[in-house]
Structures are given as structure tokens and as C-alpha cells.
Amino acid sequence: MAHADGNTVFVPYVLPGEEVRAAAKSKRKKLIWGELLEVTAAAKERGRAKCAHFQKCGGCHYQHIPSAEQLRLKKEILRETLSRLGGIAWDGAIVEHSAEPYGYRNRAQWAVRSGIPRALGYFLPESSVIVPIDECPVLSPRLTQAFLQLQEMARSGTLPVGIQEIEAFADSSDEKIALNVAFEKFSKPAAELASAFTGRLPQLESLLLLDTKKDRFELTGPGYLQHEAGGYKFRVSHLSFFQVNRFLIEDLLKTVTANACGTLALDLYSGVGFFTLPLAKSFEKVVSVDANLAATRDLYANAEAAGVTITSHNEHVEDFLKKTQENPDLVVLDPPRAGLGAEAAQKLAGLGVAEIIYLSCDPSTLARDLAVLTGSPRMPKEVSAPSIRYEITEMHLFDLFPQTFHIETLVKLRRVP
């Protein structure tokens, strides 16, 4: 970010203190978005990107920055965002959790270019243009192998026609994979389309084909992969979510659930039960809430396999909080990027729970929700200050997405007496 002629200028791939040449791409009022042309005076921290496609594909943003510096910058961004948007002045430590900066992703989505030559790739930043790629160093070894096999199929003409997108995910041992393949419409019988993949990908455990025109699914295989973490086994089906960084899953699970015990725990946005299962071992009762039906079904299967009993609600968290009469000792929540929402945060505060553990993937929505929970003057005007306030006791930064600007934050809060 820089300032010129009274304008604020945003240019990606630039480090603080660097001098660059940039071209303006768009302008709105006094905000200008630019394109980096040349670094004329580089910062001492600048390094060489590992991937030849860096700055061309839209996947990575920080490959030019060493890992330790990425963490430092992310902590600065987190503090500034919480303060500016939420009025949250956290001067305490932000505990870092990091691991291998490459080869960490157990899930990926590849767009398929229908033009000649056909190819798999990623979208250009802020564009619908697909950039064919030959490597992606953030993928796990098994996903890398699968990508190369699929890319060879695309370029040799053996990949079925009409595919819009392929989503791939690997199990916790990085041995088996599952694929979600979205077609504009099936060009052949589903069994014939499936055989094109099963015949070329020996590591393929489960395959889900989608005809988007008819909204029709065809499944080949068990319909899920098995993940293991913290001594628990998790069935994760094709349409369910699981943590993406295979190196930090155990650390994340233990940090969230460490020393948690009591009578009743509430797990919001519970998914397949990643936090629910260990909580069920240390609480007399656990209530889970998630709107994803596939994930809820997985949670039931995972709870049965673990020998624990869960009370599960397949509904939106916002609706659940409006009507619940539960009186939990602990609430764990892991919302999507949109966060909890100001009104739901107000309802959550009203439960009067002793401790809240909030796992966020977006500092801006986290700032909004924390403003409500802590009673900050910066809370959204559409909600009134809750009668019960919370204070932050711990803050952790999990670098689940190295080489990108994404920030995963774990905040622990306790009720103010």
C-alpha cells in the first residue's frame, strides 16, 4: 500500500519499504488498484518464489516472502485489523503455529480449460481466465501425483469432455484420493465417464460426478475418505469440509480442546465432528450444530464409530441461537469466512457461557464479532450492547495457508465477572 496525489494505492506482491513501478488497473474514488511492473529497490526480506507460476495464477500471494517474515506480517495484519475494525486492542502474545510451508494442502480445485489445447489450471487473479499450470508446490505428494495424471489426460485428449472443474482431496495418510468432477452435462453414460478416471488413477478411492445441467450426481466408490487425528477417525464425504493443512491438523485439534471439560459443550459449525468427538470424551453432553446435511451424516457415523453420543442439530447456527435454551459451560465455533454475524454474536453472548473458543478464517469478520462479544464501542450499530461481556485470554495464529494472505486465528474468551 502506498499514497500518491491524495490517493491510496494498492499493489500486490510488494513488501514494506520497497520502491516499484506499477500501472493503474482500476480506480474508485481515492482508491487505486495497481499492477506490479518492476521492483526497482527490493527489501532485504525479498526472496525467490519456488513456483514458476507465481504472480500468474491466483493461488499464492507470498512466495516472495520467507516463511518467518510471512508470520510476522500476518500477526501485524491481524492486530491492525482487529483494532481498526473492531476496536480490539490486544497487546498480549499471539502464539504462532506453523509447519512445512509447502506440500501441505490435502485439498485442491482445478479449473478445466475447454479450448485447445485442453488443460487444468487456476484462474488468473480477479479473472475468469484459466492459466494452465505444470506444478503446484503447496499440494501434498499424492495430490501432486493426481494432478499430473489428470493434466496428462487433458493434454492427451483422454479426459472426458465437458468438465468445468475437478476438486481433489487426499486422506490423512496421503495415500488415497477422492474426486468431485463437475460437468456442464454428461457426454456419455456415467459408468463410462467414471471408468476414464478409475482406469488412470489407481489411488482413486471414491469418485463423485455431477451433471450441472440436470443437477444429477453419480457416485463410484464408498463416497468418503477416512482421516485420523488425535486418536479419532473421521469419515469425510465428498460434500463435507475438513481442515486443509495436513501438517497442523493435530496441533489445531489439541489446542482447541486442551483442558476442556464440564457438563455441557456446544459445538457450532461442527462439520464432521472434528472438535465434537474429543469434546464428547470430556463433557457429559455435547450439542453440535451445522447446516450441511452431508457433514451431519458424517458426524453421526463418526460419533458411532468413536462410541460417543452427540445431540446434533442440522440447521443454521443463527436459527439455533435464536431459540436454544441450552446452558453450556463451553462454546466452540468455527464459522465460514462470513463469520458468526453481529446478531448471532449478540445471541451467543446472551447465553452467558463461561468460555468461548472462536476459530476464524477472516480477521475482518472476526473483528466485527469480537466487538459484539467484548462490548467494544466499534460494535455494529444494528445491535445493542449485550449485558454479558467477554474478555480475550489467548490468541493463536495458525498458519494453515502458507504462501497466501489467509489468516486463521484462534481466540479464547472468558466471561467478565
Salt bridges, closest charged atoms under 4 A:
GLU18 OE2 - ARG46 NE 2.70
GLU38 OE1 - ARG21 NE 2.99
GLU45 OE2 - LYS44 NZ 3.00
GLU69 OE2 - ARG72 NH2 2.68
GLU76 OE2 - ARG72 NH1 2.60
GLU80 OE2 - ARG84 NE 2.61
GLU96 OE2 - LYS75 NZ 2.84
ASP134 OD1 - ARG155 NH1 2.84
GLU152 OE1 - ARG200 NH2 2.39
GLU167 OE2 - ARG107 NE 2.81
GLU192 OE2 - LYS188 NZ 3.76
GLU205 OE1 - LYS176 NZ 3.80
GLU218 OE2 - ARG216 NE 2.99
ASP251 OD2 - HIS97 ND1 2.85
ASP298 OD1 - ARG235 NE 2.77
GLU315 OE2 - HIS313 ND1 3.65
GLU315 OE1 - LYS323 NZ 3.08
GLU326 OE2 - LYS285 NZ 3.59
ASP369 OD1 - ARG368 NE 2.93
GLU391 OE2 - ARG414 NE 2.69
GLU394 OE1 - HIS396 NE2 2.77
GLU394 OE1 - LYS412 NZ 3.97
ASP399 OD1 - LYS74 NZ 2.68
